[in-house]
Amino acid sequence: MGKWKVTKKIRAVLDTNVFVSAALSKNANSPTRETLDRWKRDEFVLLICTPLAEEIVEKLLDRHVDNEKVVDLVKTLADWAEWVEVPAEKIESLLSDPDDNVIVACAVEGGANYLVTYDPHFDSLQGEYRGVKIVKAIPFLDVLRKQ
């Protein structure tokens, strides 16, 4: 009898800076672009909440990313990401930026394994919070590549 490898799909929240980095990168093989490509290939579940989606759109438009690309991303998120309700009472004041606190709450409420970010504000959580590992894109990609 063969051994079956049963794996639960990784669940992750990607911070706004991951989307911005991917959109602005000139390198087609950048870690942030690869992360989004792997999500689009259904290698992990992307968790998102309305405030995070709104911040992503705002930051992409601030950086003059083409409106059509932003609209396409919003459609893709609407169709393929798992949307998480984040009740106000679940948002803890952990970090100096209130937007970051929403991202942490989205990860915790959504049962994320990973929160992927380049934001140094998250460093105060020392790499993990309530079972959610907080990493940059390359360590996250290493996990995905080993699956």
Backbone hydrogen bonds in HBPLUS format (Angstrom, degrees):
<---DONOR---> <-ACCEPTOR-->    atom                        ^
c    i                          cat <-CA-CA->   ^        H-A-AA   ^      H-
h    n   atom  resd res      DA  || num        DHA   H-A  angle D-A-AA Bond
n    s   type  num  typ     dist DA aas  dist angle  dist       angle   num
A0045-VAL N   A0010-ILE O   2.76 MM  35  6.10 168.7  1.77 167.9 168.1     1
A0113-ASN N   A0011-ARG O   2.68 MM 102  5.33 159.9  1.72 139.6 144.7     2
A0114-TYR N   A0011-ARG O   3.19 MM 103  6.58 157.3  2.24 152.8 158.5     3
A0012-ALA N   A0045-VAL O   2.86 MM  33  6.20 165.5  1.88 175.8 179.2     4
A0047-LEU N   A0012-ALA O   2.80 MM  35  5.82 168.3  1.81 153.8 155.4     5
A0013-VAL N   A0114-TYR O   2.98 MM 101  6.43 153.0  2.06 146.8 153.9     6
A0116-VAL N   A0013-VAL O   2.85 MM 103  6.27 162.3  1.88 164.9 170.3     7
A0015-ASP N   A0116-VAL O   2.86 MM 101  5.99 173.8  1.87 172.3 171.0     8
A0018-VAL N   A0015-ASP O   2.99 MM   3  5.59 149.4  2.09 116.9 125.3     9
A0019-PHE N   A0016-THR O   3.05 MM   3  5.39 117.1  2.46 106.2 120.3    10
A0020-VAL N   A0016-THR O   3.01 MM   4  6.33 162.5  2.04 156.7 162.3    11
A0021-SER N   A0017-ASN O   2.95 MM   4  5.84 160.8  1.98 134.6 140.6    12
A0022-ALA N   A0018-VAL O   3.00 MM   4  6.14 159.7  2.04 144.5 150.1    13
A0023-ALA N   A0019-PHE O   2.97 MM   4  6.14 157.6  2.02 146.3 152.5    14
A0024-LEU N   A0020-VAL O   2.94 MM   4  6.11 150.7  2.03 152.2 159.9    15
A0025-SER N   A0021-SER O   2.94 MM   4  5.80 130.3  2.19 144.1 155.1    16
A0030-SER N   A0027-ASN O   3.11 MM   3  5.29 154.1  2.18 120.4 117.3    17
A0034-GLU N   A0030-SER O   2.88 MM   4  6.13 164.9  1.90 159.5 164.3    18
A0035-THR N   A0031-PRO O   2.93 MM   4  6.06 150.7  2.01 140.2 148.2    19
A0036-LEU N   A0032-THR O   3.11 MM   4  6.40 162.7  2.14 148.1 151.0    20
A0037-ASP N   A0033-ARG O   2.84 MM   4  6.09 159.2  1.88 152.6 159.4    21
A0038-ARG N   A0034-GLU O   2.83 MM   4  6.02 157.0  1.89 150.6 156.3    22
A0039-TRP N   A0035-THR O   3.05 MM   4  6.36 147.1  2.16 143.9 153.1    23
A0040-LYS N   A0036-LEU O   2.95 MM   4  6.25 161.3  1.98 150.8 155.5    24
A0041-ARG N   A0037-ASP O   2.95 MM   4  6.26 128.5  2.23 139.0 153.3    25
A0043-GLU N   A0038-ARG O   2.94 MM   5  5.46 164.1  1.97 158.0 157.6    26
A0042-ASP N   A0039-TRP O   2.78 MM   3  5.00 153.4  1.85 114.2 117.6    27
A0082-GLU N   A0046-LEU O   2.79 MM  36  6.06 169.3  1.80 169.6 171.7    28
A0048-ILE N   A0082-GLU O   2.99 MM  34  6.23 154.5  2.05 152.9 153.8    29
A0084-VAL N   A0048-ILE O   2.79 MM  36  5.91 153.2  1.86 152.8 159.6    30
A0053-ALA N   A0049-CYS O   2.96 MM   4  6.23 164.4  1.98 161.0 166.1    31
A0054-GLU N   A0050-THR O   2.91 MM   4  6.11 161.6  1.95 157.5 162.4    32
A0055-GLU N   A0051-PRO O   3.00 MM   4  6.20 153.2  2.08 141.1 148.2    33
A0056-ILE N   A0052-LEU O   2.92 MM   4  6.18 156.3  1.97 152.1 158.6    34
A0057-VAL N   A0053-ALA O   3.06 MM   4  6.33 167.0  2.08 152.8 155.1    35
A0058-GLU N   A0054-GLU O   2.97 MM   4  6.16 165.8  1.99 149.2 153.5    36
A0059-LYS N   A0055-GLU O   2.89 MM   4  6.06 169.3  1.91 155.4 157.5    37
A0060-LEU N   A0056-ILE O   2.94 MM   4  6.09 160.1  1.98 153.3 159.1    38
A0061-LEU N   A0057-VAL O   2.96 MM   4  6.12 163.7  1.99 154.0 158.4    39
A0062-ASP N   A0058-GLU O   2.87 MM   4  6.09 153.0  1.95 146.6 155.1    40
A0063-ARG N   A0059-LYS O   3.06 MM   4  6.24 138.9  2.24 138.1 147.9    41
A0063-ARG N   A0060-LEU O   3.19 MM   3  5.15 126.8  2.49  92.0 105.4    42
A0065-VAL N   A0060-LEU O   2.98 MM   5  5.40 169.4  1.99 155.4 153.2    43
A0064-HIS N   A0061-LEU O   2.98 MM   3  4.92 157.6  2.03 107.5 110.6    44
A0069-LYS N   A0066-ASP O   2.97 MM   3  5.35 121.3  2.33 107.6 121.9    45
A0070-VAL N   A0066-ASP O   3.11 MM   4  6.50 154.5  2.17 152.4 160.3    46
A0071-VAL N   A0067-ASN O   2.89 MM   4  6.16 161.4  1.92 154.6 159.4    47
A0072-ASP N   A0068-GLU O   2.90 MM   4  6.11 158.7  1.95 146.3 152.4    48
A0073-LEU N   A0069-LYS O   2.94 MM   4  6.18 155.2  2.00 145.0 151.6    49
A0074-VAL N   A0070-VAL O   2.95 MM   4  6.24 161.6  1.99 152.3 157.0    50
A0075-LYS N   A0071-VAL O   2.96 MM   4  6.24 160.7  2.00 152.4 157.3    51
A0076-THR N   A0072-ASP O   2.90 MM   4  6.15 158.8  1.95 148.9 155.1    52
A0077-LEU N   A0073-LEU O   2.81 MM   4  6.08 162.6  1.84 157.0 161.5    53
A0078-ALA N   A0074-VAL O   2.87 MM   4  6.05 161.4  1.91 149.2 154.8    54
A0079-ASP N   A0075-LYS O   2.94 MM   4  6.14 152.4  2.02 147.5 154.6    55
A0080-TRP N   A0076-THR O   2.82 MM   4  5.78 158.0  1.87 154.8 160.4    56
A0081-ALA N   A0077-LEU O   3.02 MM   4  4.91 151.7  2.11 123.5 131.5    57
A0090-LYS N   A0087-PRO O   2.84 MM   3  5.46 159.4  1.89 121.6 128.7    58
A0091-ILE N   A0088-ALA O   3.13 MM   3  5.51 166.3  2.15 113.7 118.0    59
A0100-ASP N   A0097-ASP O   2.88 MM   3  5.35 130.9  2.13 112.1 124.9    60
A0101-ASN N   A0097-ASP O   3.31 MM   4  6.79 145.7  2.44 145.9 155.7    61
A0102-VAL N   A0098-PRO O   3.26 MM   4  6.63 146.5  2.38 146.9 154.5    62
A0103-ILE N   A0099-ASP O   3.31 MM   4  6.64 149.5  2.41 139.3 146.8    63
A0104-VAL N   A0100-ASP O   3.04 MM   4  6.41 157.1  2.10 152.2 157.6    64
A0105-ALA N   A0101-ASN O   3.00 MM   4  6.22 161.1  2.04 144.6 150.0    65
A0106-CYS N   A0102-VAL O   2.83 MM   4  6.07 150.3  1.92 146.7 155.3    66
A0107-ALA N   A0103-ILE O   3.03 MM   4  6.31 156.6  2.09 146.8 152.4    67
A0108-VAL N   A0104-VAL O   2.94 MM   4  6.25 164.5  1.96 156.6 160.5    68
A0109-GLU N   A0105-ALA O   2.80 MM   4  5.83 170.6  1.81 153.6 156.7    69
A0110-GLY N   A0106-CYS O   2.89 MM   4  5.76 144.5  2.02 138.2 147.9    70
A0112-ALA N   A0107-ALA O   2.87 MM   5  4.91 171.7  1.88 157.3 155.6    71
A0111-GLY N   A0108-VAL O   3.21 MM   3  5.31 160.7  2.25 104.4 110.1    72
A0133-LYS N   A0113-ASN O   2.88 MM  20  6.12 164.6  1.90 146.0 142.0    73
A0115-LEU N   A0133-LYS O   2.79 MM  18  6.15 147.9  1.89 160.5 163.0    74
A0135-VAL N   A0115-LEU O   2.99 MM  20  6.36 151.6  2.08 152.6 161.8    75
A0117-THR N   A0135-VAL O   2.91 MM  18  6.26 154.7  1.98 152.4 160.3    76
A0122-PHE N   A0119-ASP O   3.19 MM   3  6.04 159.5  2.23 122.6 126.3    77
A0123-ASP N   A0120-PRO O   3.00 MM   3  5.28 156.5  2.06 109.9 117.4    78
A0125-LEU N   A0122-PHE O   2.95 MM   3  5.68 161.9  1.98 121.4 127.2    79
A0126-GLN N   A0123-ASP O   2.94 MM   3  5.39 163.0  1.97 117.4 121.7    80
A0128-GLU N   A0125-LEU O   3.38 MM   3  6.01 172.2  2.39 122.5 123.3    81
A0134-ILE N   A0127-GLY O   2.90 MM   7  4.71 170.0  1.91 115.8 118.9    82
A0129-TYR N   A0132-VAL O   2.93 MM   3  5.21 150.8  2.02 137.9 147.0    83
A0132-VAL N   A0129-TYR O   2.89 MM   3  5.21 164.4  1.92 118.5 123.4    84
A0140-PHE N   A0136-LYS O   3.31 MM   4  6.48 156.9  2.37 149.2 156.0    85
A0141-LEU N   A0137-ALA O   2.77 MM   4  6.02 156.5  1.82 156.7 163.8    86
A0142-ASP N   A0138-ILE O   2.91 MM   4  6.20 151.5  1.99 152.0 160.0    87
A0143-VAL N   A0139-PRO O   3.26 MM   4  6.58 149.9  2.36 141.1 147.3    88
A0144-LEU N   A0140-PHE O   3.07 MM   4  6.47 162.7  2.10 150.9 155.3    89
A0145-ARG N   A0141-LEU O   2.76 MM   4  5.92 162.6  1.79 158.5 162.9    90
A0146-LYS N   A0142-ASP O   3.26 MM   4  6.35 135.5  2.47 136.3 145.8    91
A0146-LYS N   A0143-VAL O   3.21 MM   3  5.38 135.8  2.42  99.5 111.1    92
A0147-GLN N   A0144-LEU O   3.13 MM   3  5.44 156.7  2.19 107.6 114.8    93
